Amino acid sequence: MFDDFDDNDPAGDDFYNNVDIDETLQKFHLLGNDQSVFFSEEEIEALSYHFFLNNQPEEQMTIIEHGLYLFPNKVDFLVEKASILSMKSAHSEALEIVRQAKAAEPYNSIVHKMEAEILIDLDLSEEAEESFILAIEFSEFEDDDFVVDIYVNYAQLLSNNSQPEKANKIVEKGLKRFPDNEQLYNQLSLNFISNSQYDKGIIYFKKQIDDNPYAYLSWYHLGRFYELTNQHDLALSAYEYSGLANADSKNAFFNMGGIYESRGNYNKAIDNYINSVKNEGDLYPYICIARCYLAIEDGAMARMYIKKAANLEQILPEYNYLIGYSYLTDKTPLKALPYFKKVFKEDIEDFTALKGIFTCYAELNNDNEFEALYQEQMDTNYDLLMINWKEMASVLYHSESDNLLEQFLLEVKANKRMDNELEGVLICIKYDQEPSESNKDSIISRLINQFDDTLESVKLFCTELYENDEFMKIVSIYQTDNE
C-alpha cells in the first residue's frame, strides 16, 4: 500500500496529524504481553507507515495483524498485509489475503490492482490481465497517479509477453483520460524498446505527429528512437521541435545537450542543459554543465555549477572528481588530490578517480608517489588497469614516465586481443613525437576503417592534433560516414 510514498514527501505527515507517534509506539511495545491494548484505526495506520518508512516489516506485520484482530476484514489492513507478504516473496499467501479483501469490497480498484501484481509474480498472466481490467473499470474516483500506474503496469505485462500492439492500445486508452502524461508516453516507448522494434517506434511516433504536429512528447520520443538508431541529426531536429512545441520539454533539451556534448560543441550543450532545468529538483544537468566547462578548461565555472548540485555529493562519485578535475584545470593539483582520493577510497574500481590521483602526482612532480601507486595498482588492481589500459598508457605517456610506459605496453602486448588497438596507439605516439605529414596520413588512413578507436587514441595521445580545426573537419567527414 505504501510503495508509492516518499519519506521526504510532506503528504506523509497526514498519517501523524492526529496521532502522537511516540505515545503510540509506547502502546505498541505493550502488545507483546497484552493483546487487549486498543488502537484506533488512525493509530494503526500511523504505526504501519512508521514501520514501513523505517524498514521494519516484522513490526509492521505485528501492528497490521493486531489491526485485523480489532477490525476484522478491514480492507485497508488486508491490503497492507498482502503488500508485506509480497515484499517477503510469500506471493501465494498474499494472494489469499487480497482475495479476502476483494470478497469484502469487490468494486475496490486498489484491491484489483494489487491482485494483478501478485498474479504476475505467480506467473499467472491471463488472470492478472483480468484483474487489471477490473482495476481500470472501478478506478473512476481514484487519484490520477494511481490510475496511470494501473495502465502502465498492465501495458508492461502485455509488452513483456510480446504483445506490444495490444500494450500500445492500453496506453492509448490511458492517454485519452490523461493527455500528455509523461509516464504513459514513456511506456509507449518501452513497448517498442523491450521488443527491439526501434523502426516501428519511429513509424508510430511519426504517425502521432502527423495527427498532432504540436504533440511535444511525440516529438521527444521520436528523437529518442532516432538517437537509439544512431540518427543523431534527425534526433536533434526532433528534440528541437519538441522544445518549440513546449518550452518545458526538459527531457528534449537535456538530450540535445547530450548530443552536442558528445560532438564537442560544448557551448550549445551548456545552453541546452541550462534549458532542461525546470525546477529545484533538476540537479543532474548542473553536473553535465560542469563537465562541459571542464572540456573548455574553465575550472571556476565548472565548480560554480557543481556546487549547485551539492545534494548529489553523497550519492554521485562524479560530483567529487569533477571538483578535482576543475582544480586540475586551474593548475592547482594539491587542491584536487583529496577529492580523487575520497572517491577512490570508497570505490577502488573507479578508474576516473585513480587517473586523477596519478595526474595530480605527475603535476606535483611527485615521482616517488606516482611510481609507488603504479606498482601497487599493478599488484592489486591489475584487471582495472588492463580494462582501462589505453587511458593508463596516456597518463604514463604525458607524465613522461618512459620506463613505466615501456613496461606497461609490454604487458598490453602480451594480450594478443589488444594488438590492433595497440598499433593505433603507437601510430598516434609516433605522430605526437614527430608530427610529419606522412605520420598524419597514417592516422587519417586508419580513421577510414577504425574510426572510433583511432579518434580515441588521437584524443588521448595527440592533444594538439585533436584540437586542430583542419584535422577535425576531416574527422567530421568520416564521422558522418560511420553513423
N, C-alpha and C positions, 0 to 999 in steps of 0.2 A: 504493500500500500504506500510505502514511503519512498519507493525507488526514484521518484522524480523530484524529491525535495532536496534543497541545497541548504546545508547548515549555516551558510552565510546569508541566506535569504531572510529578510526581516519578517516575511509572511509566516515563517516558522514560529515566531513569537506568539501567534494566535493560540497555540496549544497551551501556553502558560498564562494567558490573560487572567483567568480566574482561579489559577492553581498556584499555591506556594509549593514549588517543586522540592525544596529542601524538607519541608514538613511532610510532603507526600512520600519522599524517599525514606524518611524515618518510619512511616507506617509500613512501607514495603518490607523493611528489614524485620518487621514483626511477623510477616507471613509464614516464615519457616516454622514457627512454633504455634501459630494461632490462625487457622484458616477462616475464622469468623470476622477477621478485620474487614471493615466495609470501605469500599472505594466508590466514588461516583463515576459515571461513565467518562466524564471530563478528566478526572484524575487518572483513570486507566489509560486514556488516550495520551495524556501528557507524559506519563511514565513510559509508555511504549515508545513514543517518539524520542524521549530522552535516551533510552537504551539503544534505540536504532542509531542515533547520532554518535553514540559512544561505542558502537560496535560490541554490544553486549547481548548477543542473540539468546543466550540461556535465560538471562534476567527478563528480556522482552517476552520470551515464551511463557515464563512464570506468571507475569502480570496479565498476559492475554488469557491464559488458562483460567486464572482467577476471575478475570472479567467474564468469561463464559460460564463460570460457576455461579456468579452473581446475576448475570443477564443471559440466560440460555438462548442460543440461536440468534444473538445479536450479530447481524450480518457484517458490520464493520470489523468486529473482532474475529469472526470466522475468516474473513479475507486476510486480515493481518496474520493469523495463524498459518493459513495456506502459504502466504508470502514467505514467512520464516522457514517453513518446511522446504519450500522450493529452493531457497538460498542454501539449505543444507543438503540439496540434491535428493530429498525424500519426496520425489515427484508423485508417486502413487498415493502416498498419504495425503499430500497436498490436494490432489485431485478429489479425493474422498471428502475432504473438508470443504472445498469450494463448491462441491455439488450439494452439500448440506445448505450452503448459503443460497445456491440457485433455487433449491426447493422452497426456501423461505421467501425469497424475492425473485421470482422468475423474470421480472422485467428490469432488473438492475444491470446496466451496461458494464459497470466495473467488474461485476462477477463474471459475466460472459467473456470479457477481455482476459481476465486472469485465467479462466478455464482454458481459453485458446492457447495462451502462452505455456501453460503446464502441459497441454496436449502436444505441443511442438516438442517440448523436452522429452516427451514419451514417444516421439516419432509417430504420432497419430495425426498426420497432416489433414486428412479428409475431415475428421471430427473437429480439428482446430479451425478449419475453414468455416464450418457451420457455426461455431461459436463466435468467430469474428463477424459473420453476417448478422447475428443476433445483437452483438455488441454495438454495431453501427445502427441497426434498426431502433434500438432503445436509447440512443445517445443524444436525443434531442435537447435535453436540459443539462448536459454535462459541459464542463469547461472546454473551450476551444482546443487548448493544447492537448488535453486528454483524448479528444476525438481525433485530432490529427495523428496522434500516436497509434490509434487503432488502425487507421488507414495505412500508415507506414508499416506497422508490424504485419498486417495482412498482406500487403504487397511484397514484403520481404519473404514471407512464406511461399508465395507463388513464384517469385523470382528464383529462390533457392531450389525450387522444384522444376526449374527450366520451363516456366510459363511466363516469360517476360511480357507478351502481348496482353495477357489477362491481368498481370500485375499493373501494367500501364493503365488499363481501363479502371482499375480500382483507384489508382491515384487520381485519375481524371475526375472521377466522381467526387473525390475529396476536394479537388480544386474548384468544383462548382460551389461547394459550401464555403471554401476558404481560398479565394483567388489570391495569387501572388504569395502563397505560403512557401517560404524557402525550404522548409523541411520536406514538403511534398515534392518540390522540384528536385531536390537532392535525391529523393528516392527514385524519381523518373530516370535520372542519370544512372543510378546504381543498378536499375533493372537491366540496362544495356551493358554496363561495365561488367557486372557479375556473370553475364552470359557471353562476354567477349564480342559484343555486337556494336563496335565503335562506328562503323559505316552506317548502320541502321540508326544509331543515335543521331548522327549528323542529319540524315534524311528526316527523322522525326522532328527535330527542333527547327529545321528549315521550314517544314510544313506549319509548325506552330507560328513561326514568324510571318509566313505568308498570310495566315489567318488574322494575325495581330502584329503589325510591324513595330508596335511600341511595347511589346512584351519583353521587358528588360531582363527577366530571369531566363527566358528562352534564348536571348542573345548571349547571356553569360554561359549557359550550359552548352550552346553550340560552340562557343570559344573553348570550353573545356575539352570537347571531343576533337576539335581541330588541334589542340595542344597535345592531346593523347596520341594523335596520329602524326605528330611532328610537322604539322602545317602551321608554323608559327606566325607567318604573315597573316593568314586567314584568321588565326586565333586573336591576334592583336586587333584586327578590324572588327571582329565580333564583340570583343570586350569594349572597344571604343563606342560601338553602337549601344551597348548595354549602359555605359556611363552617360551617353547622350539622352537615352530614354528615361533614365532615373539617376540623378546626381548622387543618390545614396547607394548606388550599386557598388558597395565597398569591395566585395569579392572580385568584381571585374577589375577595379583599379589595382587591387593587390596583385592579381595575376599578371596584369600588364607590367607592373613593377618587376615581377619575377622574370618576365621575358626580356625586358630591357636590361636588367641586371646581368642576365646570362649572356647578353650580346655586348656587354661592356659599355652600354650607354647609361652611365650611372646618374647623370643629371635628370634624364627622363624617368629613370627608375625611381629616383628620390621623389620627384613630383607626384608620381602615381601612388607610391607608398603613402605619402602625406594625405592624398585624397582618399585613401582607404580607411583613414582613422575617422570614425564617426561618433564614437562615444568613449567614455573613460576606461572601458574595459578592453579597448583595442590597443594592446601593448606590443604585440609581436612586430607590427610594422616598424616600430621605433628601432628594434634590433636590426631589421633589414636596412633601414635608412643608415644606421651606424655603419653597417657593412659596406654600403656604397661610399660613404665618406672616407672610410679607410682605403677603399680602392683608389680614390683620387687623392689620397695622402693628406687628408685634413683631420688630424687626430683630435683637435679641440671640438670640432663639430660632431665627430663620432661620439665622443664622451658625453656631449650635451644630450644627444638622443638616447644613448644607452641609459643614462640616468633617468630618463622619462619612463623607462621600463623597469625601474628598481624593484617592483613587486615580483619580477621574474627571477631575481637573483638566486633564490634558493632552489628553484626548480629547473633552471636552464643554464647548463655549464657555459653555453655560448656567451652569456652575459659577462662572465668574468674574463674569459680570454679575449673578448672584443675590447674590453678595457685595457688588457695587457697589450694587445696589438696597437691600440691608439697611442699608448706611451712609447712603443717601439717606433711608431710613425714620427713621433716628436723627438726621436733620438734620446729618450730617457729610459734605457733598459733596466736601470736599477728600480725604477718605479713599476715597471712592467712585470718583473720577475715574480713577486709574491702572488700575483693573480694567476699566472700559469701554474705555479707550484700548488696553489689551492685546488685547482681543478684536477691536476694530475694526482694529487694525494687522494682525492675522492674516487678517481677512476683511472687506473694505470693503463687502461686500454684507449684512453683519449689521446690520439696521436697529435691532434692540433695543439693541445696544451704542451705535450712533450716537445714538439717542434719549437714552440715559443720559448721554452726553457733553454734549448740548445742555442736559439738565436740570441737570447739575452747574454749567455755566456760568451758567445762569439763577439757580440757588440762590446762587451766589457773587457775583451781580450783576456778572458779568464780561461786559458788553455788547459790548465790542470783540471778544473771542474768540468770543462767540456769533454775532455778525454775520459775522465773517470765515469761520467754519466753515460758516455757511449759504450764503454766496456761493460758497465753494469747492465745496460739495456740489452746488449748482445748476449749476455749470460742469462738474464732473467726474463727478457721480453722479446726474444728473437723473432717470434712469429709476427708481432706487431710491426717490427722494423721491416720484415720481408713483405708484408702486406702493403706497406706504405714506402716501399724501397725507393721509388723514384723521388718522392719528396725528401726522404732521408739523404739520398745522394745529393740532392740540390743543396740541402743545409751544409753538408760536408764540403761541397764544391765552393759555395760562396763564402764559407768561413776559412777557405784556403787550408783546410786540413788534408793536405795531399796524401799523406801516408794512410790516414784513416779511410779516405775515399778509395784509394787503391785496394786496400784490404776489403772494403765493403763491396766494391764492384766485383771482386773475385768471388765473394760469397754469392752474389747475384748470378754471376756467370755459371756457377755450379748448378744452378737451377735452369735446365735447358728450356723450360717453358717460357722463360723471360728473355731468351736470346733476341727475339725480334725487337722488343721494346728497348732492350739494352743497346742495340745497334742505333736506334733513333736517338737515344741519349748521347751516345758517343759522337754522332754526327753533329748534334747541337753544341756539344762541348768544343768540338773541333772548330766550328764556326766562331764561337764566342772567343776562342783564343787566337783565331786567325780569320777575321771577317772578310774573306775574299769573295768575289762573285761566284767562283766555282763551288766554294763551300755553301754559299747561299742557295745555289742551284740544286745542290744535293738535298737540302731541306725542302725546297719547293717541289722537287720531284717526288719526294716521299709523301707530301701532302695529298697527292692525287689518289693514292690507294689506301693510305693510312692516316686519314685526316685528323681524327680526334687524338690519337696517340702522339702524332708529330706535333700538333699545336700545343698539347700539354707540355711536351718536352721543351719546346721553344719558350713557353711562358716560364718554365722553371729554371732554364739554364741560359737563355739568351734574352735577358730583360730588354736591352736596347732594341733588338730586332723586333720583339713583340710589340714595342711601343712605336715602331716605325710606321708612319702612315702609308707609305708605298707598299710595304710588305703586307699590312693589314687589308689593303684593297685586294691584293692577290688572295689573301685568306678568305675574304668575303665571297669571292667568286667560287672558290672550292667549297665554301660552306653551303652556298645555295645548291650546288650540285649534290651535296651529301644529305640534304634534307628531303 
